Amino acid sequence: MSAVEEIISSHQTLMEKTLNNMAQEFASVRTGRASAAMLERINVDYYGTSTPVTQLAGVKSPEAHLLVIEPWDKSILKDIEKAIMASDLGITPSSDGQMIRLPFPPPTEERRKELVKQCKTIAEDAKVAIRNIRRDANSKLERLVKDESLPKDDKHRAEEKIQKLTDVHVEKVDVALGNKEAEVMEV
């Protein structure tokens, strides 16, 4: 594999990772439907280690607007409750000593608009990251030209390929944002 192909391939992989990261962040945005993905960013101190709730308990969604969390170690029930209260979920958990119930009321129109803004920020951050990856790839190509190991014509062809990759990934961000907006605004 030539140096140019290696640069393009590695930067395409980075762009894919950016899309995956954005998808994970979108999954944690509350839409009114209960999803275990919302709990992935909530950590509990478990024997001195910060551990995600999803690794300490079974999480079920018996209905669309309810999550049930059943910790495997009942002694951390209060810790999980405190972590949920301290998080940005905005939901008050109810516990019966065995499990925690998280009711997700449908968000108000105003809250849905705030969530859309949050999604747009996530998408814009992903676009910026993709453009930074493009800039990095182009600067590596420029270094190859300076080292005289790459002709300028080949550099321009490679830059065009990188630009096409960038355009494709930015388009994927826009599509994902459109889908998430529709999901958030759905009543």
C-alpha positions as CSV (number, residue, x, y, z in Angstrom):
1,M,0.0,0.0,0.0
2,S,1.4,3.4,-1.0
3,A,1.8,6.2,1.5
4,V,-1.1,8.1,-0.1
5,E,-3.4,5.1,0.1
6,E,-2.4,4.6,3.7
7,I,-3.2,8.2,4.5
8,I,-6.6,8.0,2.8
9,S,-7.5,4.7,4.4
10,S,-6.5,5.7,8.0
11,H,-8.4,9.0,7.7
12,Q,-11.4,7.3,6.4
13,T,-11.3,5.1,9.4
14,L,-11.1,8.1,11.7
15,M,-14.2,9.6,9.9
16,E,-16.1,6.4,10.5
17,K,-15.2,6.5,14.2
18,T,-16.4,10.1,14.4
19,L,-19.8,8.9,12.9
20,N,-20.0,6.1,15.5
21,N,-19.2,8.4,18.3
22,M,-21.9,10.8,17.1
23,A,-24.4,7.9,17.0
24,Q,-23.6,7.0,20.6
25,E,-24.1,10.6,21.7
26,F,-27.4,10.7,19.8
27,A,-28.5,7.5,21.6
28,S,-28.0,9.2,25.0
29,V,-30.3,12.1,24.1
30,R,-33.6,11.6,25.8
31,T,-36.5,11.5,23.3
32,G,-39.4,10.5,25.6
33,R,-38.9,6.9,24.8
34,A,-37.1,4.9,27.5
35,S,-33.7,3.5,26.3
36,A,-31.0,1.8,28.3
37,A,-28.4,3.8,26.2
38,M,-29.4,6.9,28.3
39,L,-27.8,5.2,31.3
40,E,-24.4,4.4,29.7
41,R,-22.9,7.8,30.7
42,I,-24.1,7.6,34.3
43,N,-21.3,6.1,36.5
44,V,-21.5,4.8,40.1
45,D,-18.6,4.5,42.4
46,Y,-18.4,0.7,42.9
47,Y,-15.6,-0.4,45.3
48,G,-13.5,2.5,44.3
49,T,-14.0,2.2,40.5
50,S,-16.3,4.5,38.5
51,T,-18.5,2.0,36.7
52,P,-21.4,2.6,34.3
53,V,-24.9,1.7,35.7
54,T,-25.4,-0.7,32.7
55,Q,-22.5,-2.8,34.0
56,L,-23.9,-3.0,37.5
57,A,-27.5,-3.8,36.8
58,G,-30.0,-5.4,34.5
59,V,-31.9,-2.7,32.6
60,K,-35.3,-3.5,31.1
61,S,-37.9,-1.4,29.3
62,P,-41.3,-3.1,30.1
63,E,-43.1,-0.2,28.3
64,A,-42.2,2.7,26.1
65,H,-42.0,5.3,28.8
66,L,-40.4,3.2,31.7
67,L,-37.0,1.8,32.5
68,V,-36.5,-0.7,35.3
69,I,-33.1,-1.1,36.8
70,E,-32.3,-4.2,38.9
71,P,-28.9,-4.1,40.4
72,W,-27.1,-7.4,40.8
73,D,-25.7,-6.2,44.1
74,K,-28.6,-4.7,46.1
75,S,-26.2,-2.7,48.3
76,I,-25.5,-0.2,45.5
77,L,-29.2,0.6,44.9
78,K,-28.9,3.9,46.8
79,D,-25.7,4.8,45.0
80,I,-27.4,4.2,41.6
81,E,-30.3,6.4,42.7
82,K,-28.0,9.2,43.7
83,A,-26.1,9.0,40.4
84,I,-29.3,9.2,38.4
85,M,-30.4,12.2,40.5
86,A,-27.1,13.9,39.9
87,S,-27.1,13.3,36.2
88,D,-28.6,15.5,33.5
89,L,-31.5,13.1,32.8
90,G,-33.9,15.2,34.7
91,I,-35.8,12.2,36.0
92,T,-36.6,11.3,39.5
93,P,-36.1,7.6,40.2
94,S,-38.4,5.6,42.4
95,S,-37.1,2.6,44.4
96,D,-38.8,-0.2,46.2
97,G,-35.6,-1.6,47.7
98,Q,-35.2,-4.2,45.0
99,M,-35.3,-2.2,41.8
100,I,-35.4,1.4,40.5
101,R,-38.1,2.6,38.2
102,L,-37.4,5.5,35.9
103,P,-40.6,7.0,34.4
104,F,-40.0,9.0,31.2
105,P,-42.8,11.4,30.7
106,P,-43.2,12.7,27.1
107,P,-41.1,15.9,26.8
108,T,-42.8,19.2,26.4
109,E,-42.6,21.2,23.1
110,E,-40.0,23.5,24.7
111,R,-37.9,20.5,26.0
112,R,-38.0,18.9,22.6
113,K,-36.7,22.1,21.0
114,E,-33.8,22.1,23.5
115,L,-33.1,18.5,22.7
116,V,-33.0,19.3,19.0
117,K,-30.5,22.1,19.7
118,Q,-28.4,19.6,21.7
119,C,-28.5,17.2,18.7
120,K,-27.5,20.0,16.3
121,T,-24.5,20.8,18.5
122,I,-23.5,17.1,18.5
123,A,-23.8,17.0,14.7
124,E,-21.8,20.2,14.3
125,D,-19.1,18.9,16.5
126,A,-18.9,15.7,14.4
127,K,-18.7,17.8,11.2
128,V,-15.9,19.9,12.7
129,A,-14.1,16.7,13.7
130,I,-14.5,15.3,10.1
131,R,-13.1,18.6,8.6
132,N,-10.2,18.5,11.1
133,I,-9.4,14.9,9.9
134,R,-9.5,16.2,6.3
135,R,-7.1,19.0,7.2
136,D,-4.8,16.6,8.9
137,A,-4.8,14.3,5.8
138,N,-4.1,17.2,3.5
139,S,-1.2,18.4,5.6
140,K,0.3,14.9,5.5
141,L,0.1,15.0,1.7
142,E,1.7,18.4,1.7
143,R,4.6,16.9,3.7
144,L,5.0,14.1,1.2
145,V,5.3,16.8,-1.6
146,K,7.9,18.7,0.4
147,D,9.9,15.5,0.9
148,E,9.7,15.1,-2.8
149,S,8.2,11.6,-2.5
150,L,4.9,12.6,-4.1
151,P,4.3,14.6,-7.3
152,K,1.9,17.5,-7.1
153,D,-0.5,16.0,-9.6
154,D,-0.9,12.9,-7.3
155,K,-1.3,15.2,-4.3
156,H,-4.2,16.9,-6.1
157,R,-5.9,13.6,-7.0
158,A,-5.5,12.4,-3.4
159,E,-6.9,15.7,-2.0
160,E,-9.9,15.2,-4.3
161,K,-10.5,11.7,-2.9
162,I,-10.2,13.0,0.6
163,Q,-12.7,15.8,-0.2
164,K,-15.1,13.3,-1.6
165,L,-14.8,11.2,1.6
166,T,-15.3,14.3,3.7
167,D,-18.5,15.2,1.7
168,V,-19.9,11.7,2.1
169,H,-19.3,11.7,5.8
170,V,-20.7,15.2,6.3
171,E,-23.8,14.1,4.4
172,K,-24.1,11.0,6.7
173,V,-24.0,13.4,9.7
174,D,-26.8,15.5,8.1
175,V,-29.0,12.4,7.5
176,A,-28.5,11.2,11.0
177,L,-29.3,14.6,12.4
178,G,-32.5,14.7,10.3
179,N,-33.6,11.3,11.6
180,K,-32.8,12.2,15.2
181,E,-34.7,15.5,14.9
182,A,-37.7,13.7,13.6
183,E,-37.5,11.2,16.4
184,V,-37.2,14.0,19.1
185,M,-40.0,16.1,17.7
186,E,-42.4,13.1,17.4
187,V,-45.1,13.5,20.0
